[in-house]
Amino acid sequence: MRVNDRNTMGPAASETGRLQDTQKPDRAGTSRTGAADSGGDRVEFSSSLGQLAQAIATDSATRAGRVQALAASYQAGQYRPDSQATSRGMIAEAIAAGHE
């Protein structure tokens, strides 16, 4: 499997002409996009995507706060991990992975 990251390499040489064609002005002088005018593929995102993005952002902020608090506790020498809870979590995760 090969993955090309176009964000770092820019458009491929074969796509350069296609990109320019989709952005040429039409006869009326207005700019057109290839997908909208040519009957090409169309993508619509539902409100569920917005809700998912909001949930991920909230979770990320909560997680960052927890990691920062744990780091401060560790640096202060006050972090005391619960080895039983850690081992229970590891076993539960291994069991759940085995059922997939």
N, C-alpha and C positions, 0 to 999 in steps of 0.2 A: 504494500500500500504506500502510495506517495502523497504527501501533503505539501501543497504550495501555499506559502503565506504571501498573498499579494499585497498586504499592508507594508511589508518591508521591501519587496522587490518592485513594486509598481505594477502596472498592467503588463501582461505578456505582450511580446511583439505582435502576435497574431490577433490580439484584442485591441490594439491601439487604433487601428482603422475603424473597427466596429464602434469603439467608444466615441470617436470623432463623428461618425455618421449619426449617432443617436442624438447628438447635441447641435446639429446643423439647424439654422433657422429655416422655416418653411417659406413658401412664397409670400405669405402675408407679413413676413418679417418677424414673427414671433418664434420663440424657441420651442422646439418640440422634444419630447422624450420618446425613445424608440419603443419601449414596452407599452406605453399608454396608447400610442397612435397605431402601432403595427398589429394590434390584437395579440400580443405576446402574453406570456405568463403574468399573473397578477397575484399578489399576496395581500391578505387582509389579516390583521392581528385582532383578536378578540380582547374584550376587557379583562379576561382571565390572565392574559400576558402582563397587563399593567398591575394586576393584583399580585401576581407572582413576583414581579420585579420589586414591588413595594415590600413584600414579605422578605425577600432576600436582602434588601437594603437594611430593613429593621433587624434581621437576624445578624447581619454583618456588624452593625453598630453595637448590638448587644454582646456579640462574641468579642469584638475588639475591646470593649470595656472590661469584660471578664478576664481576658488575657493580660490587659494592663494591670488589673488588680492583682492577679496571680504573680506577675513579674515583680511588682512592688513588694508583695509579701515574701517572695523568694529572696529578693535582694536584701530585705530587712532581716532575713534569717528566721522568719515566722511561718514559713510554708511547711505544713505537716501533711503529706499525702496520706490518704487512707488506703493502705495496701490491700485490704479485703475488698473494698469497693472497686479498686482498680482491677483486681483479679476477677471479680464477678463480671465486670463490664467486658473484659477481654474474652472470657468464656462465653458470655451471652452473644457477643459479636461473632465469635467463631462458629457457634451453633447456628446462628441466623444465616451466616454465609454458606453453611453446608446445606441448608434447606432451599437455597435458590436454584 
